[in-house]
């Protein structure tokens, strides 16, 4: 048991090392050692994307173009998760509360990827939980104003509306005309809504509806110039491990993301960032022995958890680094541009995503003038074996099909989407 537990700790720490130098384990099996084998590095992009495709156990019949909801894990992540799950099932209670060193090693890796201190990172289950931790963790006075948009994520808007009902805060809704491609216009929309009652500014980094990237750093800087005491909360569900940035560069106070999207970590893994100076004043969502501690770990205390999944985040990070964020972002943007460029001039097709690289990456959106969105989604799946999802905003003024390929997506699959759009647009 001791040797097994030490292997888990050392294996995770090995993945955290920059050079990925795997230490010698005299009691580890060859299979266990192979779980943490060094991943290849490719100079040739054609070889790289062929390797990436083979590393995913995705459907051979249905083109999954809804990776924005939840992404599959590469095989190397699945293998580590399966191994940890089997190990933990031998004596669950001994593993569950004795792996603190290993969990901290994962947190160190996430912090390095995010460009911040490990003392500002808490692993949790998803973006919704991270943002709810912040929203419910602040103290409010009646009349405090919250700035958000009608194009934010549904569950986030619902949480703020509940806070409005419970605490009497005032929600100030902005309405972005998507796609929006003017930094100054975006920044002005936020700053013009600020008053001396503004408590929080909510910013969605990459919109889940059409993939619009907002200039978070510029918005935050402008808000803080007006009043440094205003808190900036960022929904990063679709930006982390998708586009190249560091959380520390954004200037925000809080940031939440899901690791099971673009990082391709196990399902139900997420991350909360809290600026060090904000930790003590933020109440944890779940009870903690010292709720006003300045220790980030108070936000990672929520009882029995899926620790095998959390430990497997380390392998997802290693896979991500084997590709590199610059090449990953470029590939994702290429795939979005690939299908849009083939359909944007077709009659009845409306493209609802920016083609400017600073305003969109992988996520794209379209609608057909001659067919309802729901019918388009159904027919793409039934007739062309292409899976996309229908999206809309709070007001109903924006609607369309969201298309989200991932790095394993083949252009042949996008060709099926293109064929479907072409034929349905003539129906």
KOLBA-704270 format. One record per atom (N, C-alpha, C): residue in three letters; x, y negated, z. Coordinates in steps of 0.2 Angstrom, whole numbers, plus 5000, padded with zeros to 4 digits. Atoms other than C-alpha are relative to their C-alpha. Example, Ala and Ser with C-alpha at 12.3 -4.5 7.8 and 13.67 -1.06 7.14 Angstrom:
2
ALA500450065000
ALA506250225039
ALA500449945000
SER499650064999
SER506850055036
SER499649955003
This chain:
427
UNK500450065000
UNK500050005000
UNK500449945000
UNK499650064999
UNK501449885005
UNK500349994993
UNK499750015006
UNK502349914989
UNK499649984994
UNK500450025005
UNK500849894978
UNK499849935001
UNK500250064998
UNK500349734987
UNK500649954998
UNK499450045002
UNK502149664984
UNK500150004993
UNK500050005007
UNK502049714966
UNK499649944997
UNK500550055002
UNK500549604964
UNK500349935001
UNK499750074999
UNK501449454972
UNK500649994996
UNK499450025004
UNK503049474963
UNK499850004993
UNK500150015007
UNK502249504947
UNK499749944998
UNK500350075001
UNK501249344948
UNK500549955000
UNK499550055000
UNK502749254953
UNK500550004994
UNK499549995005
UNK503749324939
UNK499749964994
UNK500350045005
UNK502449254927
UNK500049925001
UNK499950074999
UNK502649084935
UNK500749974998
UNK499450035001
UNK504449074931
UNK500149984993
UNK500050035007
UNK504948964916
UNK500350054995
UNK499649965005
UNK506149094908
UNK499650075000
UNK500349944999
UNK504949234913
UNK500550065001
UNK499649954999
UNK506249344920
UNK499750055005
UNK500449964996
UNK505449494927
UNK500550045004
UNK499549974995
UNK506249564943
UNK499950084999
UNK500049934999
UNK506649744946
UNK499650035005
UNK500449974995
UNK505349844955
UNK500150075001
UNK499849935000
UNK506050014961
UNK499450045001
UNK500649964999
UNK504250074965
UNK499549994995
UNK500550015005
UNK503350004951
UNK500050054994
UNK500049965006
UNK502750114937
UNK500149974993
UNK499950035006
UNK503150084919
UNK499449964997
UNK500650035002
UNK501350044915
UNK499949935004
UNK500150064996
UNK501349914929
UNK500549954998
UNK499550055003
UNK502949834923
UNK499849974993
UNK500250025007
UNK502249834905
UNK499549945000
UNK500550055000
UNK500849724911
UNK500349935000
UNK499750075000
UNK502049574913
UNK500650004995
UNK499450015005
UNK503149604898
UNK500049934997
UNK499950065003
UNK503749454890
UNK499649994993
UNK500350005006
UNK502649394876
UNK500449974995
UNK499650035005
UNK503349354859
UNK499949934999
UNK500050075003
UNK503749184852
UNK500150004993
UNK500050005007
UNK503449144834
UNK500249934997
UNK499950065003
UNK504249014823
UNK499649994994
UNK500550005006
UNK503149064808
UNK499350005002
UNK500750014997
UNK501349004811
UNK499650064997
UNK500449945003
UNK500649144799
UNK500150065004
UNK499949944995
UNK501449274810
UNK499749995006
UNK500350024994
UNK500849184825
UNK499350015000
UNK500750005000
UNK499049174821
UNK499750084998
UNK500149925001
UNK499049364814
UNK500150035007
UNK499949974994
UNK499749414831
UNK499449985005
UNK500550024995
UNK498449304841
UNK499450044998
UNK500649965002
UNK497049384831
UNK500050075003
UNK499949934998
UNK497649554835
UNK500050015008
UNK500050004992
UNK497749504854
UNK499350005003
UNK500750014998
UNK495849484855
UNK499650064998
UNK500549945001
UNK494549624856
UNK499349974998
UNK500650035002
UNK493249524847
UNK499650044995
UNK500549965004
UNK491749584837
UNK500350004993
UNK499850005007
UNK492149644819
UNK499549994996
UNK500650015004
UNK490449614813
UNK499749935001
UNK500350074999
UNK489849444821
UNK500649955001
UNK499550064999
UNK490849284819
UNK499849965006
UNK500250044994
UNK490849214836
UNK500349934999
UNK499850075001
UNK490849024833
UNK499649965006
UNK500350034994
UNK490148984851
UNK500550015005
UNK499549994995
UNK491748994860
UNK500049945005
UNK500050064996
UNK491348824868
UNK499650025007
UNK500449984994
UNK490148914880
UNK500450045005
UNK499549964996
UNK491349044886
UNK500450044995
UNK499649975005
UNK492849114877
UNK500250075002
UNK499749944998
UNK493549294877
UNK500750005002
UNK499350004998
UNK495149344885
UNK500450044996
UNK499649955003
UNK496549414876
UNK500250065003
UNK500049934997
UNK496949594879
UNK500550005005
UNK499550004995
UNK498449554889
UNK499749985007
UNK500450024994
UNK497349464902
UNK499550055002
UNK500549954998
UNK496049594901
UNK500450065004
UNK499749954997
UNK497349724905
UNK500249995008
UNK499850024994
UNK498049634920
UNK499449995005
UNK500650004996
UNK496249604927
UNK499850075001
UNK500249934999
UNK495849784925
UNK500450035005
UNK499649974996
UNK497349834934
UNK499949975007
UNK500250034993
UNK497049714949
UNK499450025003
UNK500749984997
UNK495249764950
UNK500150075002
UNK499949934998
UNK495749954951
UNK500450005007
UNK499650014994
UNK497049904964
UNK499649985006
UNK500350034994
UNK495949804975
UNK499450055002
UNK500649964999
UNK494549934974
UNK500350065005
UNK499749954996
UNK495750054984
UNK499949995007
UNK500150024993
UNK495649955000
UNK499849924999
UNK500250075001
UNK494649794996
UNK500249955005
UNK499950054994
UNK494749715013
UNK500749985001
UNK499250024999
UNK496649725014
UNK500249954995
UNK499750045005
UNK496949644998
UNK499649935000
UNK500450065001
UNK495549514998
UNK500349945004
UNK499850054995
UNK496249415013
UNK500850005001
UNK499249994999
UNK498149455011
UNK500449984994
UNK499750015007
UNK498549384994
UNK500149925000
UNK499950085000
UNK498849194999
UNK500649984996
UNK499450025004
UNK500649194992
UNK499950004993
UNK500149995007
UNK500049264975
UNK499549944998
UNK500550065002
UNK498549134974
UNK500449945000
UNK499750065000
UNK499748994978
UNK500550004994
UNK499550005006
UNK500949054964
UNK499549984993
UNK500450015005
UNK499449044952
UNK499849925000
UNK500150075000
UNK499048864958
UNK500649964998
UNK499450035002
UNK500848814955
UNK500050004993
UNK500049995007
UNK500648874937
UNK499549954997
UNK500550055002
UNK499048774935
UNK500249935000
UNK499850064999
UNK499748624942
UNK500649974995
UNK499550025005
UNK501248624930
UNK499749994994
UNK500450015006
UNK500048644916
UNK499649945000
UNK500450064999
UNK499048504922
UNK500449935001
UNK499650054999
UNK500448394926
UNK499949965006
UNK500250034994
UNK500048364944
UNK500350045006
UNK499749964995
UNK500548424961
UNK499550065002
UNK500449944998
UNK499948604967
UNK499649985006
UNK500450034994
UNK499348504983
UNK499449964998
UNK500650045003
UNK498048424971
UNK499550054996
UNK500449955004
UNK497348584963
UNK499750065005
UNK500449954996
UNK496048704970
UNK499750054994
UNK500349955005
UNK495548864960
UNK499250015003
UNK500749984998
UNK493648894960
UNK499750034994
UNK500349965005
UNK492348964948
UNK499849974993
UNK500250045006
UNK491848834935
UNK500049935001
UNK500150075000
UNK491648654930
UNK499549985004
UNK500650024996
UNK489948644938
UNK500150005007
UNK499950004993
UNK490548694955
UNK500549955002
UNK499550054998
UNK492048584954
UNK499749935000
UNK500350075000
UNK491048424949
UNK499450005006
UNK500550004995
UNK489648474962
UNK500449995007
UNK499650014994
UNK491048484975
UNK500149935001
UNK499950075000
UNK491448304971
UNK499449965002
UNK500650045000
UNK489748234969
UNK499750015007
UNK500349994993
UNK489048314986
UNK500549995005
UNK499550014995
UNK490748284995
UNK500149925001
UNK499950074999
UNK490648094994
UNK499449975005
UNK500550044995
UNK489747975007
UNK499749954996
UNK500350055004
UNK488447864999
UNK499649955004
UNK500550044997
UNK487447715004
UNK499449994995
UNK500550015004
UNK485747674997
UNK500249944995
UNK499850055005
UNK485947574981
UNK500750004997
UNK499449995003
UNK487647634977
UNK499950024992
UNK500249995007
UNK487747634958
UNK500550064997
UNK499649955004
UNK488347784947
UNK499949994993
UNK500050015007
UNK488847754929
UNK500150074997
UNK499949945004
UNK488547904917
UNK499749994994
UNK500350005006
UNK487947944900
UNK499450054999
UNK500549955002
UNK486448024892
UNK500250064996
UNK499749955004
UNK487648134883
UNK500450045004
UNK499649964996
UNK488448214898
UNK499750075000
UNK500249935000
UNK488248394902
UNK499450015005
UNK500750004997
UNK486448444908
UNK500150015007
UNK500049984993
UNK486948524925
UNK500349945004
UNK499750064997
UNK488048364929
UNK499449955001
UNK500650055000
UNK486548254925
UNK499550025005
UNK500549984995
UNK485348354935
UNK500349995007
UNK499750014994
UNK486548354950
UNK500049925002
UNK500050074999
UNK486648164949
UNK499349985002
UNK500750024999
UNK484748154948
UNK499850025007
UNK500149984993
UNK484648254964
UNK500349965005
UNK499750044995
UNK485848144973
UNK499649935000
UNK500450065000
UNK484747994967
UNK499450015004
UNK500649994996
UNK483248074975
UNK500150015007
UNK499849994993
UNK484148124991
UNK500349945004
UNK499650054997
UNK485247974994
UNK499849934998
UNK500250065002
UNK484447834985
UNK500549964996
UNK499550035005
UNK485947804973
UNK499649984994
UNK500350025006
UNK485547714957
UNK500450024994
UNK499749985006
UNK485947794941
UNK500049954994
UNK500050045005
UNK486547684927
UNK500250034994
UNK499949965006
UNK486347774910
UNK500349964994
UNK499750025007
UNK487447734895
UNK499750054995
UNK500349955006
UNK486847804878
UNK500549994995
UNK499550005006
UNK488247844866
UNK499750024994
UNK500349985006
UNK487847844848
UNK500550054996
UNK499549955002
UNK488748004843
UNK500050014992
UNK499350014997
UNK489948014835
UNK500249935000
UNK499850074999
UNK490747864842
UNK500850004999
UNK499450005002
UNK492447814835
UNK500449945001
UNK499750064999
UNK492947654842
UNK500250005008
UNK499850004993
UNK493947654859
UNK499849935003
UNK500250064997
UNK493547474862
UNK499350005002
UNK500849994999
UNK491647504860
UNK499950045006
UNK500149954994
UNK491747654872
UNK500249965006
UNK499850034994
UNK492747564885
UNK499649945002
UNK500550064999
UNK491647404884
UNK499350035003
UNK500649974997
UNK490147514887
UNK500050025007
UNK500049984993
UNK490747574903
UNK500249945004
UNK499850054996
UNK491547414909
UNK499449955001
UNK500650055000
UNK489947304905
UNK499550035005
UNK500549974995
UNK488947424917
UNK500249995007
UNK499850004993
UNK490047394932
UNK499849945003
UNK500250064996
UNK489447284946
UNK500350015007
UNK499750004993
UNK489947254964
UNK499750065004
UNK500349944996
UNK488847404969
UNK500250074997
UNK499849935004
UNK489747534957
UNK500450045005
UNK499749954996
UNK490247684967
UNK500550054996
UNK499749955004
UNK490747814954
UNK499949994993
UNK500150005008
UNK491047814935
UNK500150074998
UNK499949935003
UNK490747984927
UNK500250004993
UNK499850005007
UNK491648024911
UNK500150074998
UNK499949945003
UNK491548174900
UNK500550004995
UNK499450005004
UNK493248204892
UNK499950024993
UNK500249985007
UNK492648304877
UNK499350025001
UNK500849995000
UNK490748304874
UNK499950074998
UNK500249935002
UNK489948474874
UNK499550014994
UNK500650005005
UNK488648424861
UNK500450004993
UNK499750005007
UNK489748374846
UNK500849995001
UNK499350005000
UNK491548374853
UNK500349935000
UNK499850075000
UNK491748184854
UNK500549995006
UNK499550024995
UNK493448144863
UNK499949935003
UNK500150074997
UNK493247994875
UNK500749985002
UNK499350034998
UNK494847884879
UNK500049995008
UNK500150004993
UNK494747934897
UNK500649955004
UNK499550044997
UNK496447844901
UNK499849935000
UNK500250075001
UNK495847684894
UNK499449985004
UNK500650024996
UNK494147684902
UNK500250005007
UNK499850014993
UNK494947724919
UNK500449945002
UNK499650064999
UNK496247594918
UNK499649935000
UNK500550065000
UNK494847464913
UNK499650005006
UNK500450004994
UNK493747514928
UNK500449995006
UNK499650014994
UNK495147514940
UNK500349935000
UNK499850075000
UNK495647344934
UNK499549955003
UNK500650034997
UNK493947284939
UNK500050015007
UNK500049984992
UNK493947374956
UNK500350065001
UNK499649944999
UNK495247494961
UNK499650055005
UNK500449964995
UNK493947564974
UNK499550054997
UNK500549965003
UNK492847634961
UNK500350074998
UNK499749935001
UNK493047824960
UNK499850024992
UNK500149975007
UNK493247904942
UNK500050085001
UNK500149925001
UNK492548084940
UNK500050024993
UNK499949985007
UNK493048174924
UNK499850074999
UNK500249935002
UNK492148324917
UNK500550024994
UNK499549985005
UNK493548414908
UNK499950074998
UNK500249935002
UNK492648574904
UNK500350024993
UNK499849985006
UNK493148564886
UNK500649974998
UNK499450035002
UNK494748474886
UNK500650045003
UNK499449974998
UNK495948574897
UNK500250064996
UNK499749955004
UNK497048694887
UNK499750004993
UNK500350015006
UNK496148624872
UNK500449954996
UNK499750065003
UNK496948454868
UNK500649995005
UNK499350014996
UNK498748394874
UNK499949945004
UNK500050064996
UNK498648284889
UNK500250035007
UNK499949994993
UNK499048284908
UNK499549975004
UNK500650034996
UNK497748254921
UNK500349945004
UNK499750054997
UNK499048144930
UNK500049944996
UNK499950065005
UNK499148024915
UNK499349974999
UNK500650035001
UNK497247994915
UNK499849955005
UNK500150054995
UNK497247894931
UNK499350015004
UNK500649994997
UNK495647974937
UNK500150035008
UNK500049984993
UNK495248024955
UNK499850075001
UNK500349935000
UNK494348194952
UNK500050024993
UNK500149975007
UNK494348314937
UNK499850075001
UNK500249935000
UNK493448484935
UNK500050034993
UNK500049965006
UNK493648614922
UNK499950075001
UNK500149935000
UNK493248794918
UNK500650034996
UNK499449975003
UNK494748904914
UNK499850064995
UNK500249955005
UNK493649034905
UNK499849984993
UNK500150035007
UNK493448914890
UNK500650014996
UNK499550015005
UNK494948854881
UNK500750045003
UNK499449974997
UNK496248934893
UNK499950084999
UNK500149935001
UNK495449104890
UNK500250045006
UNK499949974994
UNK495649154908
UNK499350045002
UNK500649964999
UNK494349284916
UNK499449965001
UNK500650044999
UNK492549234917
UNK499949985007
UNK500150034993
UNK492049134932
UNK500649985004
UNK499450044997
UNK493749044935
UNK500049934998
UNK500050075001
UNK493848864936
UNK500549965004
UNK499550044997
UNK494948724943
UNK499749935002
UNK500250074998
UNK494648564953
UNK500649965002
UNK499550044998
UNK495848424954
UNK499849945004
UNK500250064996
UNK495748294968
UNK500749965001
UNK499450044999
UNK497048154969
UNK500250005007
UNK499849994993
UNK498048174985
UNK499749955005
UNK500350054996
UNK497448014992
UNK499350005002
UNK500749995000
UNK495648064990
UNK499850065004
UNK500249944997
UNK495648234998
UNK499750005007
UNK500250014993
UNK495448185016
UNK499249985000
UNK500750034999
UNK493848085013
UNK499550034996
UNK500549965004
UNK493048215002
UNK499850065004
UNK500249944996
UNK491948345011
UNK500050064995
UNK500149945004
UNK492048525005
UNK499350024999
UNK500749985002
UNK490548594996
UNK499850065005
UNK500249944995
UNK490648755008
UNK500449985006
UNK499750024994
UNK491048745026
UNK500750025001
UNK499249994999
UNK492848735032
UNK500149985007
UNK499850014993
UNK493648745049
UNK500249925001
UNK499850075000
UNK494248565046
UNK499849964994
UNK500350035007
UNK493148475033
UNK500349944998
UNK499650065002
UNK494148315034
UNK500750005000
UNK499249995001
UNK495848395032
UNK500249974993
UNK499750025006
UNK496948325019
UNK500450054996
UNK499849945003
UNK497348495013
UNK499650034994
UNK500449985005
UNK496748544996
UNK499650075000
UNK500349935000
UNK496348725001
UNK499350005003
UNK500750004997
UNK494748665010
UNK499550004994
UNK500450005005
UNK494048654993
UNK500050074996
UNK500049945003
UNK494448834989
UNK499850065005
UNK500349954995
UNK493548915004
UNK499350014999
UNK500749995002
UNK491948994998
UNK499950085001
UNK500249934998
UNK491949175006
UNK500350054995
UNK499749955004
UNK492249334997
UNK500049974992
UNK499950035007
UNK492849294979
UNK500350054995
UNK499749955005
UNK493449384963
UNK500749984999
UNK499350025000
UNK495249374967
UNK500450034995
UNK499649975006
UNK495849494953
UNK499949954994
UNK500050055006
UNK495149364941
UNK500449945001
UNK499550064998
UNK496049224950
UNK500750024998
UNK499349985001
UNK497649314949
UNK500250014993
UNK499949995007
UNK497449354931
UNK500149944996
UNK499950065003
UNK497449174927
UNK500749994998
UNK499350015001
UNK499349184928
UNK500150034993
UNK499849975007
UNK499349294912
UNK499749964995
UNK500350045005
UNK498149184903
UNK500449934999
UNK499550065001
UNK499349034906
UNK500650024996
UNK499549975003
UNK500749144900
UNK499950004992
UNK500249995007
UNK499849184884
UNK499949934996
UNK500150075002
UNK499348994882
UNK500749974998
UNK499450035001
UNK501148944884
UNK500450044994
UNK499749975006
UNK501749074871
UNK499849974993
UNK500250035006
UNK500748984858
UNK500349925000
UNK499850075000
UNK501148804864
UNK499449954999
UNK500550045000
UNK499848664867
UNK499949964993
UNK500050045007
UNK500348564851
UNK499850044995
UNK500249965005
UNK500148714840
UNK499350025001
UNK500749984999
UNK498548764848
UNK499549954998
UNK500550065001
UNK497748594847
UNK500049994992
UNK500050015008
UNK498348584828
UNK499650054997
UNK500449945003
UNK497548754824
UNK499349995001
UNK500750014998
UNK495948714833
UNK499749954995
UNK500350055005
UNK495748554823
UNK500050024993
UNK500049985007
UNK496248634807
UNK499450044999
UNK500649965001
UNK494848764809
UNK499349965000
UNK500650055000
UNK493548624813
UNK500049974993
UNK500050045006
UNK494148524798
UNK499950054994
UNK500149955005
UNK494148684787
UNK499350004998
UNK500749995002
UNK492248714788
UNK499749944998
UNK500350065001
UNK491748534789
UNK500149974993
UNK499850035007
UNK492648484773
UNK499750034994
UNK500449965005
UNK491748614763
UNK499349995000
UNK500750015000
UNK490048564768
UNK499749935000
UNK500250074998
UNK490048374772
UNK499749964994
UNK500350035006
UNK489548324754
UNK499450034998
UNK500549975003
UNK488148444752
UNK499349975002
UNK500650034998
UNK486348374751
UNK499750035006
UNK500349974994
UNK485348404767
UNK500450015006
UNK499649994995
UNK486848424777
UNK500349945004
UNK499850064996
UNK487248304791
UNK500650025005
UNK499449984996
UNK488948314799
UNK500049955006
UNK500150044994
UNK488848244817
UNK500650005005
UNK499450004997
UNK490648254822
UNK500649964997
UNK499550055003
UNK492148134819
UNK500550054997
UNK499549975003
UNK493448184807
UNK500749975001
UNK499450034998
UNK494748074815
UNK500350045006
UNK499749964995
UNK495948174825
UNK500049985007
UNK500050024994
UNK495948064840
UNK499350005004
UNK500750004998
UNK494048084842
UNK499750075000
UNK500349935000
UNK493748274839
UNK500650054999
UNK499549955002
UNK494748434839
UNK499650074998
UNK500349935002
UNK493948614839
UNK499249994999
UNK500850005000
UNK492048574842
UNK499849954994
UNK500350035006
UNK491048524827
UNK499250015001
UNK500750005000
UNK489148484825
UNK499749984993
UNK500450025006
UNK487948484810
UNK499350015001
UNK500749985001
UNK486148484806
UNK499850004993
UNK500350005007
UNK485048514791
UNK499449965000
UNK500650045001
UNK483748394785
UNK499450044999
UNK500649975002
UNK482648524778
UNK499850065004
UNK500149944996
UNK482648654792
UNK500149985008
UNK499950014992
UNK482448644812
UNK500650045002
UNK499449974997
UNK483948684822
UNK499950075002
UNK500149934998
UNK483248834830
UNK500050054995
UNK500049955006
UNK482848914813
UNK500750014997
UNK499450005003
UNK484548874807
UNK500550055004
UNK499649954996
UNK485348964822
UNK499850074999
UNK500349935001
UNK484249114820
UNK500250034993
UNK499949975007
UNK484549134801
UNK500850014999
UNK499349995001
UNK486449104802
UNK500250075004
UNK499949944996
UNK486449254815
UNK499850064996
UNK500349955003
UNK485249364806
UNK500350024993
UNK499950005007
UNK485749334788
UNK500850004998
UNK499250015002
UNK487649294789
UNK500450025006
UNK499649974994
UNK488149374806
UNK500549945003
UNK499650054997
UNK488749204812
UNK499649975006
UNK500350024994
UNK488449154830
UNK500249935002
UNK499950074998
UNK488248964834
UNK499549985005
UNK500550014995
UNK487248874847
UNK499749934998
UNK500450065001
UNK485948734847
UNK500149955006
UNK499850054995
UNK486348574856
UNK499649934999
UNK500450075001
UNK485448404860
UNK500249965006
UNK499950044994
UNK485648264872
UNK499449985004
UNK500550024995
UNK484548194886
UNK499449974997
UNK500550045003
UNK483548074875
UNK499750044994
UNK500349975006
UNK483248194860
UNK500249974994
UNK499850035006
UNK484048074848
UNK500650034997
UNK499449965004
UNK485548184845
UNK499850075001
UNK500149935000
UNK485248364840
UNK500450034994
UNK499649965005
UNK486248494830
UNK500250065002
UNK499749944998
UNK487148654829
UNK500749995002
UNK499350004998
UNK488748664838
UNK500450064998
UNK499649945003
UNK490148764830
UNK500749995003
UNK499450004996
UNK491648814841
UNK500450064998
UNK499549945001
UNK492948924833
UNK500550005006
UNK499450004995
UNK494448974844
UNK500650024996
UNK499449995003
UNK496249014840
UNK500050074996
UNK500049945003
UNK495849194835
UNK499550004994
UNK500550005006
UNK494549144822
UNK500350004993
UNK499750005007
UNK494949184804
UNK499649964995
UNK500350055004
UNK494549064790
UNK499450044996
UNK500549965003
UNK493549214782
UNK499349995003
UNK500650014996
UNK492349194796
UNK499649944999
UNK500350075001
UNK492149014793
UNK499749994993
UNK500349995006
UNK491849054775
UNK499350025000
UNK500749984999
UNK490249144780
UNK499649955003
UNK500350064997
UNK489748994790
UNK499849954994
UNK500050055005
UNK490048884775
UNK499450034995
UNK500549975005
UNK489049004763
UNK499349995003
UNK500650014997
UNK487649004776
UNK499749935000
UNK500250075000
UNK487548814777
UNK499849984993
UNK500250015007
UNK487548804758
UNK499450024998
UNK500649975003
UNK486148924755
UNK499449985004
UNK500650034996
UNK485048864770
UNK499849934998
UNK500150075002
UNK485248684764
UNK499649994994
UNK500350005006
UNK484448734748
UNK499350035001
UNK500749964999
UNK482948834756
UNK499449955000
